Structures are given as C-alpha cells and as structure tokens.
Amino acid sequence: MDARDALIDERVLSKLKWRCRRGLLENDIFIERFFKRFETTLTVKQAQGLNVLMDLSDSDLLDLHLGRKTLAQVDSNLLQDEVREVLSMLKQPSERSP
C-alpha cells in the first residue's frame, strides 16, 4: 500500500478543516458538505489535492465548483490526479434524506 493511500489522522484532519475556511459562504457550504461526507475516509493523497485547491482564490475555487472553469483554465499546474479526484468529490451532490 502506498503511503499516500493511508487515511489521515485526527490531527491532520483538524488542521485541514482549519485551512479550508474560506471567505465566500458558497465555498464554505461546498467544503462543509465535503467534510460531512468524506472526513472519515480522506487519504493523504486527497488531503494533498485539497490543499492545492485551497491555494486558489475564492472566485477561482467557486468557478471550479460550479463548472464555470476547468482546472486547465484556472492553472495548468492543477492538472494532477489528486486535485481532479478531490474536485470530483467536492462536486458530488449531497445525499438527501427521504
């Protein structure tokens, strides 16, 4: 098993959540939903991808969430497997309760 496939621990998760706090409410909503859904299964690789996305401006991050821009349109350096994976996870619709 690759070390990047290992689950992150509580300390890393806590720091990651703090790092993901944004200035735009819309981004916070996407990210909060992401953590509710995936926090218990986040890997080191996914945490790295999420950190890369958190380096973006709020407007670029929102454009990616909403599909108004592609990763390549924002920055060609974003074309990494872990960034694509996390962006896909962020875009997954929330599961509704019946």
DSSP file (Angstrom, degrees, kcal/mol; ACC not computed):
  #  RESIDUE AA STRUCTURE BP1 BP2  ACC     N-H-->O    O-->H-N    N-H-->O    O-->H-N    TCO  KAPPA ALPHA  PHI   PSI    X-CA   Y-CA   Z-CA
    1    1 A M              0   0    0      0, 0.0     2,-0.2     0, 0.0     5,-0.1   0.000 360.0 360.0 360.0 131.1    0.0    0.0    0.0
    2    2 A D    >   -     0   0    0      1,-0.1     3,-2.0     2,-0.0     4,-0.3  -0.485 360.0-127.8 -70.0 138.7    1.3    3.4   -1.0
    3    3 A A  G >  S+     0   0    0      1,-0.3     3,-1.2     2,-0.2    41,-0.3   0.789 109.0  63.3 -59.9 -27.8    1.7    5.8    2.0
    4    4 A R  G 3  S+     0   0    0      1,-0.2    41,-2.9    40,-0.1    42,-0.3   0.642  96.4  58.8 -73.4 -12.7   -0.4    8.4    0.1
    5    5 A D  G <  S+     0   0    0     -3,-2.0    -1,-0.2    39,-0.2    -2,-0.2   0.473  82.9 109.4 -91.9  -3.2   -3.3    6.0    0.3
    6    6 A A  S <  S-     0   0    0     -3,-1.2    38,-2.2    -4,-0.3    39,-0.2  -0.394  78.7-104.5 -70.8 149.9   -3.2    5.9    4.1
    7    7 A L  B     -A   43   0A   0     36,-0.2    36,-0.3    37,-0.1     2,-0.1  -0.456  35.3-114.6 -71.6 146.6   -6.1    7.6    5.9
    8    8 A I        -     0   0    0     34,-2.4     2,-0.1    -2,-0.1    34,-0.1  -0.484  31.2-121.0 -77.7 154.9   -5.2   10.9    7.6
    9    9 A D     >  -     0   0    0     -2,-0.1     4,-2.6     1,-0.1     5,-0.2  -0.382  28.8 -96.2 -91.5 174.7   -5.3   11.1   11.3
   10   10 A E  H  > S+     0   0    0      1,-0.2     4,-2.6     2,-0.2     5,-0.2   0.854 122.2  53.3 -59.3 -38.7   -7.5   13.4   13.5
   11   11 A R  H  > S+     0   0    0      2,-0.2     4,-2.1     1,-0.2    -1,-0.2   0.931 111.6  44.5 -64.2 -46.3   -4.8   16.0   13.9
   12   12 A V  H  > S+     0   0    0      1,-0.2     4,-2.6     2,-0.2    -2,-0.2   0.903 113.0  52.4 -64.5 -41.3   -4.2   16.3   10.2
   13   13 A L  H  X S+     0   0    0     -4,-2.6     4,-2.6     2,-0.2    -2,-0.2   0.916 108.4  50.4 -60.9 -43.8   -8.0   16.4    9.6
   14   14 A S  H  X S+     0   0    0     -4,-2.6     4,-2.0     1,-0.2    -1,-0.2   0.921 112.5  46.1 -61.3 -45.0   -8.4   19.2   12.2
   15   15 A K  H  X S+     0   0    0     -4,-2.1     4,-2.4     1,-0.2    -1,-0.2   0.891 111.9  52.5 -64.1 -39.1   -5.6   21.3   10.5
   16   16 A L  H  X S+     0   0    0     -4,-2.6     4,-1.6     2,-0.2    -2,-0.2   0.913 107.9  50.3 -65.1 -42.7   -7.1   20.6    7.1
   17   17 A K  H  < S+     0   0    0     -4,-2.6     4,-0.3     1,-0.2    -1,-0.2   0.914 111.3  48.9 -61.1 -42.0  -10.5   21.8    8.2
   18   18 A W  H >< S+     0   0    0     -4,-2.0     3,-1.3     1,-0.2    -2,-0.2   0.916 110.2  51.5 -62.2 -43.0   -9.0   25.0    9.6
   19   19 A R  H 3< S+     0   0    0     -4,-2.4    -1,-0.2     1,-0.2    -2,-0.2   0.787 103.8  60.0 -63.2 -29.0   -7.1   25.5    6.3
   20   20 A C  T 3< S+     0   0    0     -4,-1.6    -1,-0.2    -3,-0.2     2,-0.2   0.455  71.6 120.8 -85.1  -1.5  -10.3   25.1    4.3
   21   21 A R    <   -     0   0    0     -3,-1.3     2,-0.2    -4,-0.3    -3,-0.0  -0.470  47.8-166.7 -65.1 131.9  -12.1   28.0    5.9
   22   22 A R        -     0   0    0     -2,-0.2    -2,-0.1     2,-0.1    -1,-0.0  -0.694  33.0-126.5-121.2 169.2  -13.0   30.4    3.1
   23   23 A G  S    S+     0   0    0     -2,-0.2     2,-0.5     1,-0.0    -1,-0.1   0.713  91.3  72.5 -86.4 -23.7  -14.2   34.0    2.7
   24   24 A L  S  > S-     0   0    0      1,-0.1     4,-2.0     2,-0.0     3,-0.3  -0.824  72.5-145.7 -97.3 129.0  -17.2   33.1    0.4
   25   25 A L  H  > S+     0   0    0     -2,-0.5     4,-2.3     1,-0.2     5,-0.2   0.871  99.2  60.1 -57.0 -39.2  -20.1   31.4    2.1
   26   26 A E  H  > S+     0   0    0      1,-0.2     4,-2.0     2,-0.2    -1,-0.2   0.911 106.2  46.2 -58.9 -43.4  -20.8   29.4   -1.1
   27   27 A N  H  > S+     0   0    0     -3,-0.3     4,-2.7     1,-0.2    -1,-0.2   0.913 109.9  54.2 -65.6 -41.5  -17.3   27.8   -0.9
   28   28 A D  H  X S+     0   0    0     -4,-2.0     4,-2.8     1,-0.2    -2,-0.2   0.885 107.0  52.0 -59.2 -38.4  -17.8   27.1    2.8
   29   29 A I  H  X S+     0   0    0     -4,-2.3     4,-2.3     2,-0.2    -1,-0.2   0.936 111.0  46.3 -64.9 -46.8  -21.0   25.3    2.0
   30   30 A F  H  X S+     0   0    0     -4,-2.0     4,-2.1     1,-0.2    -2,-0.2   0.930 116.3  45.5 -59.1 -45.3  -19.4   23.1   -0.6
   31   31 A I  H  X S+     0   0    0     -4,-2.7     4,-2.4     2,-0.2    -2,-0.2   0.887 110.6  52.3 -70.5 -39.2  -16.5   22.3    1.7
   32   32 A E  H  X S+     0   0    0     -4,-2.8     4,-2.3    -5,-0.2    -1,-0.2   0.922 110.9  48.3 -61.2 -43.8  -18.6   21.6    4.8
   33   33 A R  H  X S+     0   0    0     -4,-2.3     4,-1.7    -5,-0.2    -2,-0.2   0.898 109.5  54.2 -61.7 -40.9  -20.7   19.2    2.7
   34   34 A F  H  X S+     0   0    0     -4,-2.1     4,-2.6     1,-0.2     5,-0.3   0.937 110.2  45.2 -58.3 -49.7  -17.4   17.6    1.5
   35   35 A F  H  X S+     0   0    0     -4,-2.4     4,-2.2     1,-0.2     5,-0.2   0.889 109.4  55.3 -65.9 -39.4  -16.2   17.0    5.1
   36   36 A K  H  < S+     0   0    0     -4,-2.3    -1,-0.2     1,-0.2    -2,-0.2   0.879 117.7  36.9 -58.6 -36.0  -19.5   15.7    6.3
   37   37 A R  H  < S+     0   0    0     -4,-1.7    -2,-0.2    -5,-0.2    -1,-0.2   0.856 132.4  19.6 -85.4 -37.1  -19.4   13.1    3.6
   38   38 A F  H >X S+     0   0    0     -4,-2.6     3,-2.0    -5,-0.2     4,-0.7   0.451  83.5 104.7-119.6  -2.5  -15.7   12.2    3.3
   39   39 A E  T 3< S+     0   0    0     -4,-2.2     3,-0.5     1,-0.3   -31,-0.1   0.809  84.8  51.3 -59.5 -30.1  -13.9   13.1    6.5
   40   40 A T  T 34 S+     0   0    0     -5,-0.2    -1,-0.3     1,-0.2    -2,-0.1   0.605 117.6  38.5 -81.5  -9.6  -13.7    9.5    7.8
   41   41 A T  T <4 S+     0   0    0     -3,-2.0    -1,-0.2     2,-0.1    -2,-0.2   0.295  80.2 133.3-122.2   9.1  -12.2    8.2    4.6
   42   42 A L     <  -     0   0    0     -4,-0.7   -34,-2.4    -3,-0.5     2,-0.2  -0.410  40.3-153.4 -68.0 133.2   -9.8   11.0    3.5
   43   43 A T  B  >  -A    7   0A   0    -36,-0.3     4,-2.4    -2,-0.2   -36,-0.2  -0.541  29.2-106.7 -99.0 168.2   -6.4    9.8    2.4
   44   44 A V  H  > S+     0   0    0    -38,-2.2     4,-2.1   -41,-0.3   -39,-0.2   0.908 121.8  52.4 -57.9 -43.6   -3.1   11.6    2.5
   45   45 A K  H  > S+     0   0    0    -41,-2.9     4,-2.1   -39,-0.2    -1,-0.2   0.911 109.8  47.4 -62.2 -44.0   -3.3   12.0   -1.3
   46   46 A Q  H  > S+     0   0    0    -42,-0.3     4,-2.5     1,-0.2    -1,-0.2   0.884 109.5  53.7 -66.7 -37.8   -6.7   13.5   -1.2
   47   47 A A  H  X S+     0   0    0     -4,-2.4     4,-2.3     2,-0.2    -1,-0.2   0.887 107.8  51.2 -62.3 -38.3   -5.6   15.9    1.6
   48   48 A Q  H  X S+     0   0    0     -4,-2.1     4,-1.9     2,-0.2    -2,-0.2   0.918 110.2  48.9 -64.3 -43.0   -2.8   17.0   -0.7
   49   49 A G  H  X S+     0   0    0     -4,-2.1     4,-1.9     1,-0.2    -2,-0.2   0.897 110.9  50.1 -62.6 -40.8   -5.2   17.6   -3.5
   50   50 A L  H  X S+     0   0    0     -4,-2.5     4,-2.0     1,-0.2    -1,-0.2   0.891 107.5  54.0 -65.7 -39.6   -7.5   19.6   -1.2
   51   51 A N  H  X S+     0   0    0     -4,-2.3     4,-0.6     2,-0.2    -1,-0.2   0.890 106.5  52.5 -61.4 -39.0   -4.5   21.7    0.0
   52   52 A V  H >< S+     0   0    0     -4,-1.9     3,-1.1     1,-0.2     4,-0.3   0.929 109.7  48.6 -61.8 -44.8   -3.7   22.6   -3.6
   53   53 A L  H >< S+     0   0    0     -4,-1.9     3,-1.6     1,-0.3    -1,-0.2   0.845 103.7  60.9 -64.5 -32.6   -7.2   23.7   -4.2
   54   54 A M  H 3< S+     0   0    0     -4,-2.0    -1,-0.3     1,-0.3    -2,-0.2   0.655  91.6  67.9 -71.1 -13.8   -7.2   25.8   -1.1
   55   55 A D  T << S+     0   0    0     -3,-1.1    -1,-0.3    -4,-0.6    -2,-0.2   0.613  86.3  93.9 -76.6 -11.2   -4.3   27.8   -2.5
   56   56 A L  S <  S-     0   0    0     -3,-1.6     2,-0.1    -4,-0.3    -3,-0.0  -0.331  87.2 -98.7 -78.0 161.0   -6.7   29.2   -5.1
   57   57 A S     >  -     0   0    0      1,-0.1     4,-2.4    -2,-0.1     5,-0.2  -0.361  36.1-109.9 -69.3 159.7   -8.7   32.5   -4.8
   58   58 A D  H  > S+     0   0    0      1,-0.2     4,-2.5     2,-0.2     5,-0.2   0.897 118.6  51.5 -59.6 -40.4  -12.2   32.2   -3.6
   59   59 A S  H  > S+     0   0    0      2,-0.2     4,-2.4     1,-0.2    -1,-0.2   0.910 110.7  46.9 -67.2 -41.2  -13.6   33.1   -7.1
   60   60 A D  H  > S+     0   0    0      2,-0.2     4,-2.0     1,-0.2    -1,-0.2   0.909 112.6  50.5 -65.3 -40.8  -11.5   30.5   -8.9
   61   61 A L  H  X S+     0   0    0     -4,-2.4     4,-2.4     2,-0.2    -2,-0.2   0.920 111.8  47.1 -63.1 -43.3  -12.5   27.9   -6.4
   62   62 A L  H  X S+     0   0    0     -4,-2.5     4,-2.6     2,-0.2     6,-0.3   0.907 109.1  54.5 -65.3 -41.5  -16.2   28.7   -6.8
   63   63 A D  H  X>S+     0   0    0     -4,-2.4     5,-2.1     1,-0.2     6,-1.3   0.884 110.2  47.5 -59.1 -38.5  -15.8   28.7  -10.6
   64   64 A L  H ><5S+     0   0    0     -4,-2.0     3,-0.8     3,-0.2    -2,-0.2   0.927 111.1  50.7 -67.7 -44.7  -14.4   25.2  -10.4
   65   65 A H  H 3<5S+     0   0    0     -4,-2.4    -2,-0.2     1,-0.2    -1,-0.2   0.918 115.7  41.9 -56.2 -45.1  -17.2   24.0   -8.0
   66   66 A L  H 3<5S-     0   0    0     -4,-2.6    -1,-0.2    -5,-0.1    -2,-0.2   0.492 111.4-118.8 -85.7  -3.9  -19.8   25.4  -10.4
   67   67 A G  T <<5S+     0   0    0     -3,-0.8    -3,-0.2    -4,-0.6    -4,-0.1   0.686  76.7 127.0  75.5  17.8  -18.1   24.1  -13.5
   68   68 A R  S   <S+     0   0    0     -5,-2.1     2,-0.3    -6,-0.3    -4,-0.2   0.739  78.3  23.9 -77.3 -22.3  -17.7   27.6  -15.0
   69   69 A K  S    S-     0   0    0     -6,-1.3     2,-0.2    -9,-0.1    -2,-0.2  -0.962  76.9-131.0-137.4 155.4  -14.0   26.9  -15.4
   70   70 A T     >  -     0   0    0     -2,-0.3     4,-1.6     1,-0.1     5,-0.2  -0.573  33.6-105.5 -96.2 167.4  -11.9   23.8  -15.8
   71   71 A L  H  > S+     0   0    0      1,-0.2     4,-2.9    -2,-0.2     7,-0.3   0.917 122.8  52.7 -57.2 -43.1   -8.7   23.1  -13.9
   72   72 A A  H  4 S+     0   0    0      1,-0.2     4,-0.2     2,-0.2    -1,-0.2   0.852 106.4  53.1 -63.8 -35.0   -6.7   23.9  -17.0
   73   73 A Q  H  4 S+     0   0    0      1,-0.2    -1,-0.2     2,-0.2    -2,-0.2   0.834 114.1  42.2 -69.6 -31.4   -8.4   27.3  -17.4
   74   74 A V  H  < S-     0   0    0     -4,-1.6     2,-0.2     1,-0.3    -2,-0.2   0.938 139.2 -28.2 -79.2 -49.6   -7.6   28.2  -13.8
   75   75 A D    ><  -     0   0    0     -4,-2.9     3,-2.2    -5,-0.2    -1,-0.3  -0.806  45.3-139.9-170.3 123.5   -4.0   27.0  -13.8
   76   76 A S  G >  S+     0   0    0      1,-0.3     3,-1.4    -2,-0.2    -4,-0.1   0.726 101.4  70.6 -63.3 -20.2   -2.3   24.1  -15.7
   77   77 A N  G 3  S+     0   0    0      1,-0.2    -1,-0.3    -6,-0.1    -5,-0.1   0.645  85.8  69.1 -69.2 -13.0   -0.4   23.2  -12.6
   78   78 A L  G <   +     0   0    0     -3,-2.2     2,-2.8    -7,-0.3    -1,-0.2   0.558  67.0 104.6 -80.2  -7.9   -3.7   21.9  -11.2
   79   79 A L    <   +     0   0    0     -3,-1.4     2,-0.3    -4,-0.2    -1,-0.2  -0.396  50.5 127.2 -77.8  69.9   -3.8   19.1  -13.6
   80   80 A Q     >  -     0   0    0     -2,-2.8     4,-2.5     1,-0.1     3,-0.3  -0.941  68.2-122.5-124.8 145.3   -2.8   16.5  -11.0
   81   81 A D  H  > S+     0   0    0     -2,-0.3     4,-2.6     1,-0.2     5,-0.2   0.898 111.9  50.2 -55.6 -44.3   -4.7   13.3  -10.3
   82   82 A E  H  > S+     0   0    0      1,-0.2     4,-2.0     2,-0.2    -1,-0.2   0.844 110.9  49.2 -67.8 -31.7   -5.3   14.1   -6.6
   83   83 A V  H  > S+     0   0    0     -3,-0.3     4,-2.5     2,-0.2     5,-0.2   0.921 112.0  48.4 -70.8 -43.9   -6.6   17.6   -7.5
   84   84 A R  H  X S+     0   0    0     -4,-2.5     4,-2.3     1,-0.2    -2,-0.2   0.920 111.9  50.7 -59.3 -44.0   -9.0   16.1  -10.1
   85   85 A E  H  X S+     0   0    0     -4,-2.6     4,-2.1    -5,-0.2    -2,-0.2   0.931 112.5  44.5 -61.6 -47.3  -10.2   13.5   -7.6
   86   86 A V  H  X S+     0   0    0     -4,-2.0     4,-2.8     2,-0.2    -1,-0.2   0.895 111.5  53.0 -68.1 -39.1  -10.9   15.9   -4.8
   87   87 A L  H  X S+     0   0    0     -4,-2.5     4,-1.8     1,-0.2    -1,-0.2   0.912 109.3  50.2 -61.5 -40.7  -12.7   18.4   -7.2
   88   88 A S  H  X S+     0   0    0     -4,-2.3     4,-0.7    -5,-0.2    -1,-0.2   0.904 110.9  48.9 -61.8 -41.6  -14.9   15.5   -8.3
   89   89 A M  H >< S+     0   0    0     -4,-2.1     3,-0.7     1,-0.2    -2,-0.2   0.901 109.7  52.0 -64.3 -41.4  -15.6   14.7   -4.7
   90   90 A L  H 3< S+     0   0    0     -4,-2.8    -1,-0.2     1,-0.2    -2,-0.2   0.846 109.0  51.4 -63.0 -34.0  -16.4   18.3   -3.9
   91   91 A K  H 3< S+     0   0    0     -4,-1.8    -1,-0.2    -5,-0.2    -2,-0.2   0.612  80.8 114.8 -81.5 -12.7  -18.8   18.4   -6.9
   92   92 A Q  S << S-     0   0    0     -3,-0.7     3,-0.1    -4,-0.7    -3,-0.0  -0.358  74.5-113.4 -61.5 132.4  -20.8   15.3   -5.8
   93   93 A P        -     0   0    0      0, 0.0    -1,-0.1     0, 0.0     2,-0.1  -0.323  34.7-102.8 -65.4 150.0  -24.3   16.2   -4.9
   94   94 A S        -     0   0    0      1,-0.1     2,-0.5    -3,-0.1   -60,-0.0  -0.393  34.7-110.5 -71.9 151.3  -25.3   15.8   -1.3
   95   95 A E        -     0   0    0     -3,-0.1     2,-0.3    -2,-0.1    -1,-0.1  -0.715  33.1-141.2 -84.4 127.7  -27.4   12.8   -0.4
   96   96 A R        -     0   0    0     -2,-0.5    -1,-0.0     1,-0.0     0, 0.0  -0.651  11.0-123.0 -90.0 142.9  -30.9   13.8    0.6
   97   97 A S              0   0    0     -2,-0.3    -1,-0.0     1,-0.1     0, 0.0  -0.619 360.0 360.0 -79.2 144.3  -32.7   12.2    3.4
   98   98 A P              0   0    0      0, 0.0    -1,-0.1     0, 0.0    -2,-0.0   0.514 360.0 360.0 -69.4 360.0  -36.1   10.7    2.4
